[in-house]
Amino acid sequence: MPRVKEEGNVIHVTRDYSIFKTVKGNRTIDKSHVAKLKKEIQKKDLDLPIYVNENDEVVDGQHTLQARKELNKPIRYIRGAFENEFDVATMNANRKNWSNKDYLEFHIQNGKKEYSIIKSLMRQYAISLESVLILSSGNYSVLRSVRSDFKSGKYKIEALQRCNEIGSDLMYMKNHYNIRITRAFVTAYAIVKEHPSFRWDRFKTALKSKSAMLLRGTNTEDFITVFEKIYNSGSRTKVHFVRYFLDKDYQEEDQE
């Protein structure tokens, strides 16, 4: 009986693994990754769907397919007019069940080196994905254009040196003073560090006696005020970070 062509993103279920084909350009199956997926499925089966095009060629989820096949588990799949794996990301761009971390892992699995670097930066400096995007994009918030490029797999790191320099300073503060590095903290420090008169050595010295003040901030302006007080403590030469912040338009665009 001929199969009726479905419309939309309907989730189908089958145990007939033979219907699925390999799409040209698919990566070679990584046996270690399949083994890892099998363990995760046996521990807690989230029953996530794979994506196939109209010819039942697997666009995304070939490792999930192999793992479930080896476990004799049913396959949930979505059939659509997908030309490649990035069409899947685009399709999910406005779906609530895909977080930025989902996109990060998705594009890493599909060989996007920039995204692997982002994940390494998150680990190296113990900061959130949003903070890495702020620093590596050269901005002070995650602009809509940045967010859109990130989801679609087109994100390019524009300010790696900036990210590493600020990240190094943040790690020093975290390791020496056991503070929580929030996104507001990261943004505030990025703004302060940009000030022409800022000197890391002076700030680091002042922190030795004033580090408790780092716990007082809650938002970007709060932290900038705190940084200014720390930086100016015991010095005749005052630097006005708050005025610098208020005089410049850092909130260039709303975040989502």
Sequence and secondary structure as in RCSB ss.txt:
>XXXX:A:sequence
MPRVKEEGNVIHVTRDYSIFKTVKGNRTIDKSHVAKLKKEIQKKDLDLPIYVNENDEVVDGQHTLQARKELNKPI
RYIRGAFENEFDVATMNANRKNWSNKDYLEFHIQNGKKEYSIIKSLMRQYAISLESVLILSSGNYSVLRSVRSDF
KSGKYKIEALQRCNEIGSDLMYMKNHYNIRITRAFVTAYAIVKEHPSFRWDRFKTALKSKSAMLLRGTNTEDFIT
VFEKIYNSGSRTKVHFVRYFLDKDYQEEDQE
>XXXX:A:secstr
       SS EEEES GGG EE TT     HHHHHHHHHHHHH      EEE TT EEEE HHHHHHHHHTT  E
EEEE   SSHHHHHHHTTT TT  HHHHHHHHHHTT HHHHHHHHHHHHHT  HHHHHHHHHTSSS  HHHHHHH
HHT    S HHHHHHHHHHHHHHHHHH     HHHHHHHHHHHHSTT  HHHHHHHHHHHGGGGGS  SHHHHHH
HHHHHHHTT SS   HHHHHHHS    S   
